[in-house]
């Protein structure tokens, strides 16, 4: 197969897996998990400086990564835009993962507030990776606004429920011509593989690795799942049939008796 | 004459320090002095407006101003 780079904002990436940096049991496990996943992009939050911490979070990473700051925890357009601007100032990147949630229980995106905020951020020259619900029309509208990547959930953040509405995801993939990732809800490696087999451009995940019993091995499993699903998609998966189709020809069979 | 300690509101808490003329850059320096953290990796907002680094020197602070000093952190 020819080189299959993921191109974001003019930059080529070998990995189609974006990893979160939260919830790991400790820094060593986080660093090893990120390393074995071969991710090149990691997402980070923007939070008030804690003077009692020994060092900056960024100084504790063992490797260089592209940073995708996020607006996790924002409920309003004002909060999200200020967080994005602060992220740009501190990390010197135009990339922002826009998360704008409606409630603390389900952490579901607020589609109306999200749309307006996405529009404002694009106008402010941000490259917006927009986390949204799996509504095909919303995804298409967000793409048309100029989002860098549209990232529908497959189920609520941290739920590990996996793909709940495959039909919507199929429609999203069909009607959106740009880059589509899946963000949130992945539980098992097979979820990631399934998404990639459907032709999605990549997967962003965190909890399914960080909260597993063995995050380092799970990170490896997720990497392989993403690669496997992508390779399957690119190789042309056979069409489904309701009836059997023999793999061994009847021709030359000894007799019918 | 000794300066009186002024109170500022940083990251949701009161912060007291002596400053003859309260400019943002000086206030950040004093705030970070109490830790081993460096200012190169932070970003600052005053009253919900991001203040670019090059403006810190000339940005005057009023006592009631709400200052947020942030940095990248673990996130998913």
Boltz contact constraints between the chains, C-beta under 6 A:
constraints:
  - contact:
      token1: [A, 20]
      token2: [B, 76]
      max_distance: 6.0
  - contact:
      token1: [A, 21]
      token2: [B, 74]
      max_distance: 6.0
  - contact:
      token1: [A, 22]
      token2: [B, 74]
      max_distance: 6.0
  - contact:
      token1: [A, 22]
      token2: [B, 75]
      max_distance: 6.0
  - contact:
      token1: [A, 22]
      token2: [B, 76]
      max_distance: 6.0
  - contact:
      token1: [A, 43]
      token2: [B, 75]
      max_distance: 6.0
  - contact:
      token1: [A, 44]
      token2: [B, 72]
      max_distance: 6.0
  - contact:
      token1: [A, 44]
      token2: [B, 75]
      max_distance: 6.0
  - contact:
      token1: [A, 45]
      token2: [B, 73]
      max_distance: 6.0
  - contact:
      token1: [A, 45]
      token2: [B, 75]
      max_distance: 6.0
  - contact:
      token1: [A, 46]
      token2: [B, 70]
      max_distance: 6.0
  - contact:
      token1: [A, 47]
      token2: [B, 73]
      max_distance: 6.0
  - contact:
      token1: [A, 48]
      token2: [B, 11]
      max_distance: 6.0
  - contact:
      token1: [A, 48]
      token2: [B, 70]
      max_distance: 6.0
  - contact:
      token1: [A, 49]
      token2: [B, 42]
      max_distance: 6.0
  - contact:
      token1: [A, 49]
      token2: [B, 69]
      max_distance: 6.0
  - contact:
      token1: [A, 49]
      token2: [B, 71]
      max_distance: 6.0
  - contact:
      token1: [A, 51]
      token2: [B, 34]
      max_distance: 6.0
  - contact:
      token1: [A, 51]
      token2: [B, 35]
      max_distance: 6.0
  - contact:
      token1: [A, 56]
      token2: [B, 41]
      max_distance: 6.0
  - contact:
      token1: [A, 56]
      token2: [B, 71]
      max_distance: 6.0
  - contact:
      token1: [A, 57]
      token2: [B, 72]
      max_distance: 6.0
  - contact:
      token1: [A, 57]
      token2: [B, 73]
      max_distance: 6.0
  - contact:
      token1: [A, 58]
      token2: [B, 72]
      max_distance: 6.0
  - contact:
      token1: [A, 70]
      token2: [B, 75]
      max_distance: 6.0
  - contact:
      token1: [A, 72]
      token2: [B, 75]
      max_distance: 6.0
  - contact:
      token1: [A, 82]
      token2: [B, 45]
      max_distance: 6.0
  - contact:
      token1: [A, 82]
      token2: [B, 48]
      max_distance: 6.0
  - contact:
      token1: [A, 85]
      token2: [B, 50]
      max_distance: 6.0
  - contact:
      token1: [A, 86]
      token2: [B, 43]
      max_distance: 6.0
  - contact:
      token1: [A, 86]
      token2: [B, 50]
      max_distance: 6.0
  - contact:
      token1: [A, 86]
      token2: [B, 70]
      max_distance: 6.0
  - contact:
      token1: [A, 89]
      token2: [B, 43]
      max_distance: 6.0
  - contact:
      token1: [A, 90]
      token2: [B, 43]
      max_distance: 6.0
  - contact:
      token1: [A, 206]
      token2: [B, 76]
      max_distance: 6.0
